[in-house]
Amino acid sequence: MKKFFVCFLLTVCIASFNKVKAQGCVAIRSTGGFCTAGMDHHVDTAASWQFTVNNRYYKSFKHYVGDVYQKQRAVLGNEVINSAYTMDMAIYRILNPRWTLMLDLPYSDNARSQTYLENGTYHRFSTHAVGAGDIRIAIYRWLLDPVKMPKGNLQVGLGIKFASGNDNVQDYFKTSDSTKTYGPVDQSIQLGDGGTGITFELNGFYNFSHTVGVYGNFFYLSNPANQNGVSNAHGATPSATSVANGSNVMSIPDQYLVRAGVNLTFDRLTVSAGFRDDCLPVHDLLGASDGFRRPGYILSGEPGVTYVFNKVSLYAFVPIAFVRDRTQSVPDKITTALTGKYTHGDAAFANCVVNIGANIRF
């Protein structure tokens, strides 16, 4: 049974990783603390409540078309710079050793620095979005009895993400030194995506010994709705091209995350080394995929550290990107078909993402 479980867990992790095809850089919203909460490499059968606060920060500024770095943006000084901070507060009600309920409340403070060109010189201005994001509830079940199988387990989760975050935050956009428009901020810093979604998760671990163990996480958010009706013109009149290819209105995209790695535990301290893929696909699993989105993927190496106290666990994970790819979107493909000229938009990516948080057991 134990050998079967190890093979099954590793198969899930590898299969999920091989499915990685696409993701969308800065438009990917936090998936909360699910990937670290309660993952102290055992199942806590004593606590009735757990609370996790996960803090995520990144700064994206490196532009890519496909997997090709657009160095000229940095040389010209017209690169877009996103600074995004999200605090996810998740509370878990442990009903029994196998079943758990979760409520996740995100709060974000995002800023986007971009430029306008006047008299041959690029000038910078910033737009902002601050407030609560999309609330998510989920239910989880460990597939194996934690009492009988303490060394490892696989957890399945199913949830609903509500369109509670504002998907139409607006700010001023400067078009020259003396003129500006007022309209929705860029999709990448909006607080919500405007859709009610379904989430599916697989979380697992197996400890070969007191020192060595493996872990894996798979998270998929399916947003069946097509578009949220929010303009992508930043307060200006949509261009004829954006109307023709449908990018004048924001899309409601799916997203998914895959993690897998190894843990080395030394008493209360655990050091982790793993791989991570943050993804925003070109096409949704359910429903149409029209409207503006920046699809693509980021493959990262993810070092991490966790320290366990009696009732509190502190952790830090810092995925460092080694592959960034902004894939061709649906509007890109429509424009290519309409004009006969290959079209492929760009996106700004971060070098790394910082995740720091705590898990408290009651």
PETAVEN-V787191 format. One line per field, one symbol per residue. psi: psi as a letter, one per 20 degrees, with the letter a starting at -180 (. if undefined). A space follows every 50 residues. Layout:
BEGIN
psi=???
END
This chain:
BEGIN
psi=gghgggggghgggggghiiohqqmciiprpjajhihpjlkkrpojhqhqq ppppoppqopiopqocjppmhhghghkkqpopopppopopppoohrhhpp qqppoqpqnqqopaqqppkjppqqrqqqopaqbpqpqqpqpphqohhhmi hrrpppqprppqlhqojlpqrpppiahiqqrpaprqhhjqhrijqprpqp qpprqpohaihprqrqqpppopnhqfqjjpqjjkiapqqhghghijjiqp rnqrqrppqqaqpopndipppqprqqopqorgpqgqrrkrrpqnraqppq pnqrppppagipppqppnpopippoorprghghghghhijppporrqpqq hrppopaqppp.
END
